[in-house]
Amino acid sequence: DAIAYQRTSSVEYLNEDGTLKRKQTRIYKVFPRDGRSVTRLVTVNGRAPKEKSDKQRSAARETGEKSRMLTVSDDLLSRFEFTFVREEKFADRPTWVLAFAPKADAPEEEIFDKFINAMAGKLWIDQEEYQLAKAEVHLSKRVAFFGGLAGALDKLDLTLIQRRIEPSVWLGEAINIDCSGRKLFTTMKFRAFEN
């Protein structure tokens, strides 16, 4: 049987002093199709989403959407150096904890490459099923878009948790993101939570 579920994403946009400016809640339907996970936006703040043309999408939104569909591939893994840290139990399951950092010679052909090549952190890998159980990711350096003219990311902290619901079936349980930077001449700060 196919497993479909609903995912809620809340984003809190913050003022420079860290106070709440506005909040946006999106609800997604997630379902399998042709062996892949498909995500469809259902509502934004309780209303049907408005369609945006490709010209209306910002580089940040495009990067966010690409990162959501990111799959672990040989190309992605080849961009990083991995180091074994320790063995540890996570969610009552044995895991290997690995640290990762970007390789200095990773390719940078697109804006998204610059973003990926700035990531570092730790991964918790389930020892029995070799699945990612948890990831803690942060920027290892500032990422500028179009030489800094379009903006830059100064901070990005991301925590991802996946839960095993049955043998070999793992679903995203939670994602927390804390981000700050600049979009054109405006300071950008936000926190995002998905579950």
BAKOLMI-46716 format. One record per residue: residue in one letter; y, z, x of N, C-alpha, C in turn. Coordinates in steps of 0.2 Angstrom, whole numbers, plus 5000, padded with zeros to 4 digits. Example, Ala and Ser with C-alpha at 12.3 -4.5 7.8 and 13.67 -1.06 7.14 Angstrom:
# residues 2
[vexvex a [4972 5039 5066] [4978 5039 5062] [4984 5039 5066]],
[vexvex s [4989 5035 5064] [4995 5036 5068] [5000 5039 5064]],
END
This chain:
# residues 195
[vexvex d [4994 5000 5004] [5000 5000 5000] [5006 5000 5004]],
[vexvex a [5011 4996 5002] [5018 4996 5006] [5022 5002 5005]],
[vexvex i [5025 5005 5010] [5029 5011 5009] [5036 5009 5009]],
[vexvex a [5040 5011 5004] [5047 5009 5003] [5050 5016 5002]],
[vexvex y [5056 5017 5005] [5060 5023 5004] [5067 5022 5004]],
[vexvex q [5071 5027 5003] [5078 5027 5002] [5081 5030 5008]],
[vexvex r [5086 5028 5011] [5089 5031 5017] [5097 5032 5015]],
[vexvex t [5099 5038 5017] [5106 5039 5015] [5110 5040 5022]],
[vexvex s [5115 5037 5023] [5120 5037 5029] [5127 5039 5027]],
[vexvex s [5129 5044 5030] [5135 5047 5029] [5139 5047 5035]],
[vexvex v [5146 5044 5035] [5150 5043 5041] [5156 5047 5039]],
[vexvex e [5158 5052 5044] [5164 5055 5043] [5169 5053 5048]],
[vexvex y [5175 5050 5046] [5180 5047 5050] [5185 5053 5051]],
[vexvex l [5186 5054 5058] [5190 5060 5059] [5197 5058 5062]],
[vexvex n [5202 5062 5061] [5209 5062 5064] [5208 5063 5072]],
[vexvex e [5213 5062 5075] [5213 5064 5083] [5212 5071 5084]],
[vexvex d [5214 5076 5079] [5213 5083 5080] [5206 5085 5078]],
[vexvex g [5202 5080 5075] [5195 5082 5073] [5194 5084 5066]],
[vexvex t [5200 5084 5062] [5200 5085 5055] [5197 5079 5051]],
[vexvex l [5194 5080 5045] [5191 5074 5042] [5197 5070 5039]],
[vexvex k [5196 5064 5040] [5201 5059 5037] [5198 5056 5031]],
[vexvex r [5192 5053 5031] [5188 5051 5025] [5181 5051 5026]],
[vexvex k [5177 5050 5021] [5170 5050 5022] [5167 5044 5018]],
[vexvex q [5162 5041 5021] [5159 5036 5017] [5151 5037 5017]],
[vexvex t [5148 5036 5011] [5141 5037 5010] [5138 5030 5008]],
[vexvex r [5133 5028 5012] [5129 5022 5010] [5122 5024 5009]],
[vexvex i [5119 5021 5004] [5112 5021 5002] [5109 5015 5003]],
[vexvex y [5103 5015 5007] [5099 5009 5009] [5092 5010 5006]],
[vexvex k [5089 5004 5004] [5082 5004 5003] [5079 5001 5009]],
[vexvex v [5074 5004 5011] [5070 5002 5017] [5063 5000 5015]],
[vexvex f [5060 4994 5017] [5054 4992 5014] [5051 4987 5019]],
[vexvex p [5044 4987 5020] [5041 4982 5024] [5041 4975 5022]],
[vexvex r [5042 4970 5026] [5041 4963 5024] [5038 4959 5030]],
[vexvex d [5033 4956 5030] [5030 4952 5035] [5029 4956 5041]],
[vexvex g [5027 4963 5040] [5025 4967 5046] [5032 4970 5049]],
[vexvex r [5037 4969 5047] [5044 4972 5049] [5047 4976 5044]],
[vexvex s [5051 4981 5046] [5055 4985 5042] [5061 4981 5040]],
[vexvex v [5063 4981 5034] [5069 4977 5031] [5073 4983 5028]],
[vexvex t [5080 4983 5029] [5085 4987 5027] [5089 4983 5022]],
[vexvex r [5090 4986 5016] [5095 4983 5011] [5100 4988 5009]],
[vexvex l [5106 4986 5009] [5112 4991 5007] [5112 4991 4999]],
[vexvex v [5111 4997 4996] [5111 4997 4989] [5118 4999 4986]],
[vexvex t [5121 5005 4989] [5127 5007 4987] [5132 5009 4992]],
[vexvex v [5138 5009 4991] [5143 5012 4996] [5148 5016 4992]],
[vexvex n [5148 5023 4993] [5151 5028 4989] [5150 5027 4982]],
[vexvex g [5143 5026 4980] [5141 5026 4973] [5142 5019 4970]],
[vexvex r [5145 5014 4973] [5146 5008 4970] [5142 5002 4974]],
[vexvex a [5141 4997 4970] [5138 4991 4973] [5142 4988 4979]],
[vexvex p [5139 4986 4985] [5143 4984 4991] [5146 4978 4990]],
[vexvex k [5152 4977 4993] [5156 4970 4993] [5153 4966 4999]],
[vexvex e [5152 4960 4997] [5150 4955 5002] [5156 4954 5007]],
[vexvex k [5154 4954 5014] [5159 4952 5018] [5157 4946 5022]],
[vexvex s [5162 4942 5024] [5161 4936 5027] [5160 4938 5035]],
[vexvex d [5157 4933 5039] [5156 4935 5046] [5163 4936 5049]],
[vexvex k [5168 4932 5047] [5175 4933 5050] [5177 4940 5049]],
[vexvex q [5175 4944 5043] [5178 4950 5042] [5174 4956 5046]],
[vexvex r [5169 4954 5049] [5165 4959 5052] [5168 4961 5059]],
[vexvex s [5169 4967 5061] [5172 4969 5067] [5166 4969 5073]],
[vexvex a [5168 4969 5079] [5163 4969 5084] [5159 4976 5084]],
[vexvex a [5162 4981 5082] [5159 4987 5082] [5154 4987 5076]],
[vexvex r [5155 4984 5070] [5151 4984 5065] [5145 4979 5067]],
[vexvex e [5146 4974 5070] [5141 4969 5072] [5136 4973 5077]],
[vexvex t [5139 4977 5082] [5135 4980 5087] [5131 4986 5083]],
[vexvex g [5134 4989 5079] [5130 4994 5075] [5124 4991 5071]],
[vexvex e [5125 4985 5068] [5120 4982 5064] [5114 4980 5069]],
[vexvex k [5116 4977 5075] [5111 4975 5080] [5107 4981 5082]],
[vexvex s [5111 4986 5084] [5107 4992 5086] [5102 4995 5081]],
[vexvex r [5104 4994 5074] [5099 4997 5069] [5093 4993 5069]],
[vexvex m [5093 4986 5071] [5088 4982 5071] [5084 4981 5077]],
[vexvex l [5087 4985 5082] [5084 4985 5089] [5077 4986 5089]],
[vexvex t [5073 4982 5092] [5066 4984 5093] [5064 4985 5101]],
[vexvex v [5059 4989 5102] [5057 4990 5109] [5053 4984 5111]],
[vexvex s [5056 4981 5116] [5053 4975 5119] [5053 4975 5126]],
[vexvex d [5049 4971 5130] [5049 4971 5137] [5056 4970 5140]],
[vexvex d [5060 4966 5137] [5066 4964 5139] [5071 4970 5139]],
[vexvex l [5070 4974 5133] [5074 4980 5133] [5072 4985 5138]],
[vexvex l [5065 4987 5138] [5063 4992 5143] [5065 4990 5150]],
[vexvex s [5065 4983 5152] [5066 4981 5159] [5073 4983 5161]],
[vexvex r [5078 4985 5156] [5085 4986 5158] [5085 4993 5161]],
[vexvex f [5080 4998 5160] [5081 5005 5162] [5076 5007 5167]],
[vexvex e [5078 5012 5171] [5073 5016 5175] [5071 5022 5171]],
[vexvex f [5064 5024 5171] [5061 5029 5168] [5059 5034 5173]],
[vexvex t [5059 5041 5171] [5057 5046 5175] [5053 5051 5171]],
[vexvex f [5047 5053 5173] [5044 5058 5169] [5047 5065 5170]],
[vexvex v [5049 5069 5165] [5052 5075 5165] [5047 5081 5164]],
[vexvex r [5043 5081 5159] [5039 5086 5157] [5034 5085 5151]],
[vexvex e [5029 5089 5150] [5026 5089 5143] [5029 5094 5139]],
[vexvex e [5029 5092 5132] [5032 5097 5128] [5030 5096 5121]],
[vexvex k [5029 5101 5117] [5027 5100 5110] [5033 5099 5106]],
[vexvex f [5033 5094 5101] [5038 5092 5097] [5035 5091 5090]],
[vexvex a [5037 5094 5085] [5034 5094 5078] [5027 5096 5078]],
[vexvex d [5025 5101 5082] [5018 5103 5083] [5014 5097 5086]],
[vexvex r [5016 5092 5089] [5012 5087 5093] [5014 5087 5100]],
[vexvex p [5009 5086 5104] [5010 5085 5111] [5014 5079 5113]],
[vexvex t [5020 5079 5117] [5024 5073 5119] [5025 5073 5126]],
[vexvex w [5026 5068 5129] [5029 5067 5136] [5036 5066 5135]],
[vexvex v [5040 5070 5139] [5048 5069 5139] [5049 5064 5145]],
[vexvex l [5053 5059 5144] [5055 5054 5149] [5062 5054 5149]],
[vexvex a [5065 5054 5155] [5073 5052 5156] [5073 5045 5157]],
[vexvex f [5079 5042 5155] [5080 5035 5156] [5087 5034 5158]],
[vexvex a [5089 5029 5162] [5095 5027 5164] [5096 5020 5165]],
[vexvex p [5101 5017 5164] [5102 5009 5165] [5101 5007 5172]],
[vexvex k [5098 5001 5173] [5097 4998 5180] [5104 4995 5181]],
[vexvex a [5106 4995 5188] [5113 4992 5190] [5113 4985 5189]],
[vexvex d [5107 4981 5189] [5107 4974 5189] [5105 4971 5182]],
[vexvex a [5105 4975 5176] [5104 4973 5170] [5108 4967 5167]],
[vexvex p [5106 4962 5164] [5110 4957 5162] [5116 4959 5157]],
[vexvex e [5122 4956 5157] [5127 4957 5152] [5130 4950 5150]],
[vexvex e [5127 4947 5145] [5129 4941 5143] [5133 4941 5137]],
[vexvex e [5132 4947 5133] [5136 4948 5126] [5138 4955 5126]],
[vexvex i [5143 4956 5121] [5146 4963 5121] [5140 4968 5120]],
[vexvex f [5135 4966 5116] [5130 4971 5114] [5126 4973 5121]],
[vexvex d [5125 4968 5126] [5122 4970 5132] [5126 4975 5136]],
[vexvex k [5133 4975 5135] [5137 4980 5139] [5135 4987 5136]],
[vexvex f [5135 4987 5129] [5133 4993 5125] [5126 4996 5127]],
[vexvex i [5121 4992 5127] [5114 4994 5129] [5114 4996 5136]],
[vexvex n [5117 4993 5140] [5117 4994 5148] [5121 5000 5149]],
[vexvex a [5124 5003 5145] [5128 5010 5146] [5124 5016 5144]],
[vexvex m [5118 5015 5141] [5114 5020 5138] [5110 5024 5143]],
[vexvex a [5110 5030 5142] [5105 5035 5146] [5103 5040 5141]],
[vexvex g [5098 5044 5143] [5096 5050 5139] [5088 5052 5140]],
[vexvex k [5085 5054 5135] [5078 5057 5135] [5075 5054 5129]],
[vexvex l [5068 5053 5130] [5064 5051 5125] [5058 5056 5125]],
[vexvex w [5056 5057 5119] [5050 5061 5117] [5044 5056 5115]],
[vexvex i [5039 5055 5119] [5034 5050 5117] [5027 5054 5115]],
[vexvex d [5025 5053 5109] [5019 5056 5106] [5013 5054 5110]],
[vexvex q [5009 5059 5113] [5004 5058 5118] [4998 5054 5114]],
[vexvex e [4997 5056 5108] [4991 5053 5105] [4992 5046 5102]],
[vexvex e [4998 5044 5099] [4999 5038 5096] [5004 5033 5100]],
[vexvex y [5007 5036 5106] [5012 5033 5110] [5018 5030 5106]],
[vexvex q [5020 5034 5101] [5026 5033 5097] [5032 5037 5099]],
[vexvex l [5038 5034 5098] [5044 5038 5099] [5045 5043 5094]],
[vexvex a [5045 5050 5096] [5045 5055 5091] [5053 5057 5091]],
[vexvex k [5056 5057 5096] [5063 5059 5097] [5067 5056 5102]],
[vexvex a [5073 5054 5102] [5077 5051 5107] [5084 5055 5107]],
[vexvex e [5086 5057 5113] [5093 5059 5114] [5097 5054 5118]],
[vexvex v [5102 5051 5116] [5105 5045 5120] [5112 5047 5120]],
[vexvex h [5115 5045 5126] [5122 5045 5127] [5125 5040 5131]],
[vexvex l [5131 5038 5131] [5134 5033 5135] [5135 5036 5143]],
[vexvex s [5133 5032 5147] [5133 5034 5154] [5140 5032 5157]],
[vexvex k [5143 5028 5154] [5150 5025 5156] [5154 5023 5150]],
[vexvex r [5160 5022 5151] [5164 5019 5146] [5163 5012 5144]],
[vexvex v [5163 5010 5138] [5162 5003 5137] [5168 5000 5133]],
[vexvex a [5171 4995 5137] [5177 4991 5134] [5175 4985 5131]],
[vexvex f [5178 4983 5126] [5177 4976 5122] [5183 4972 5124]],
[vexvex f [5181 4966 5126] [5186 4961 5128] [5191 4963 5133]],
[vexvex g [5188 4966 5138] [5193 4969 5144] [5197 4975 5141]],
[vexvex g [5195 4978 5136] [5199 4984 5134] [5204 4982 5128]],
[vexvex l [5205 4976 5128] [5210 4974 5123] [5208 4975 5116]],
[vexvex a [5202 4974 5114] [5200 4975 5107] [5198 4982 5106]],
[vexvex g [5197 4986 5111] [5195 4993 5110] [5190 4995 5116]],
[vexvex a [5188 5001 5115] [5183 5004 5120] [5179 5010 5117]],
[vexvex l [5173 5011 5119] [5169 5017 5117] [5170 5022 5123]],
[vexvex d [5172 5028 5122] [5173 5033 5127] [5167 5038 5127]],
[vexvex k [5164 5039 5121] [5159 5044 5120] [5154 5041 5114]],
[vexvex l [5148 5042 5115] [5143 5041 5110] [5137 5045 5112]],
[vexvex d [5136 5050 5107] [5130 5054 5108] [5126 5053 5101]],
[vexvex l [5119 5051 5102] [5115 5049 5097] [5108 5053 5098]],
[vexvex t [5106 5056 5092] [5099 5059 5092] [5096 5056 5086]],
[vexvex l [5089 5054 5088] [5085 5050 5083] [5079 5054 5082]],
[vexvex i [5076 5056 5076] [5070 5059 5075] [5066 5055 5071]],
[vexvex q [5059 5054 5073] [5055 5050 5069] [5049 5055 5067]],
[vexvex r [5046 5054 5061] [5041 5059 5059] [5035 5055 5057]],
[vexvex r [5029 5058 5059] [5022 5055 5058] [5020 5057 5051]],
[vexvex i [5019 5052 5046] [5018 5054 5040] [5010 5053 5038]],
[vexvex e [5007 5048 5042] [5000 5048 5042] [4998 5044 5049]],
[vexvex p [4991 5044 5050] [4990 5041 5057] [4993 5034 5058]],
[vexvex s [4996 5033 5063] [5000 5027 5066] [5005 5025 5061]],
[vexvex v [5008 5029 5056] [5014 5027 5052] [5019 5032 5054]],
[vexvex w [5024 5030 5057] [5030 5034 5058] [5036 5032 5055]],
[vexvex l [5040 5036 5052] [5046 5034 5049] [5052 5038 5052]],
[vexvex g [5058 5034 5052] [5064 5038 5054] [5066 5044 5049]],
[vexvex e [5066 5050 5052] [5068 5056 5048] [5075 5057 5048]],
[vexvex a [5079 5056 5054] [5086 5058 5055] [5089 5055 5060]],
[vexvex i [5095 5053 5060] [5099 5050 5065] [5106 5054 5065]],
[vexvex n [5108 5056 5070] [5115 5060 5071] [5119 5056 5076]],
[vexvex i [5125 5054 5075] [5129 5051 5080] [5136 5054 5080]],
[vexvex d [5138 5055 5086] [5145 5057 5087] [5149 5052 5092]],
[vexvex c [5154 5049 5089] [5157 5044 5093] [5165 5044 5093]],
[vexvex s [5167 5042 5099] [5175 5042 5099] [5177 5036 5104]],
[vexvex g [5183 5034 5103] [5185 5028 5107] [5192 5025 5104]],
[vexvex r [5193 5019 5105] [5199 5016 5103] [5197 5009 5100]],
[vexvex k [5200 5007 5094] [5200 5001 5091] [5207 4998 5091]],
[vexvex l [5208 4993 5095] [5215 4990 5096] [5219 4996 5099]],
[vexvex f [5224 4998 5095] [5229 5003 5097] [5228 5009 5093]],
[vexvex t [5222 5010 5090] [5221 5016 5085] [5215 5020 5088]],
[vexvex t [5216 5026 5089] [5210 5031 5091] [5205 5031 5085]],
[vexvex m [5199 5031 5087] [5193 5030 5083] [5188 5036 5084]],
[vexvex k [5187 5040 5079] [5182 5046 5080] [5178 5046 5074]],
[vexvex f [5172 5047 5075] [5168 5048 5069] [5161 5051 5070]],
[vexvex r [5158 5054 5065] [5152 5057 5065] [5147 5054 5060]],
[vexvex a [5141 5052 5061] [5137 5049 5056] [5130 5053 5056]],
[vexvex f [5128 5053 5050] [5121 5057 5049] [5117 5052 5044]],
[vexvex e [5111 5051 5046] [5106 5047 5042] [5100 5052 5041]],
[vexvex n [5098 5051 5035] [5091 5055 5033] [5088 5051 5027]],
END
